[in-house]
Amino acid sequence: MFAGEQVPKSQIPRKYERKFGVNNLYRYRLSEGYRCIYTLENFPKVGVCPVILDLVDHNEYDEIFGYHTS
């Protein structure tokens, strides 16, 4: 459930705040430069579960998080 690294709250892209209303975000590096972006949600009767929001390639990941590559 806690794979990858937590994105600091101040760095959560507005895309995920607006679209999903998240207040926690995690990123997990996959093979060949892909990234899994997920959040943790608390569901009644189930508990805390990871919810995958995006699977993106490295270029799209850089664009979403505002990283500039040369």
Phi, psi and omega in degrees: 000328181252044177284150178080210182228149179281137175277127177305141183306324181289347182251005178293121180300141180302331178308315183281328177294315182289311187287321186242351181065031184283150172236005172216144184213141179231153176231143182227125180282129177252174180292158176059030174083005179279156179230142173255126178250123182219165177232168175248128181239146176260114180255132177303140178071353181243315183106201183278129180224147174285143178232116181285126180259326184206145165237112187229157175279172186300319180296315179293322177301313179300320180294315181298318184268001175077022177275142180248125177251149181258000000 
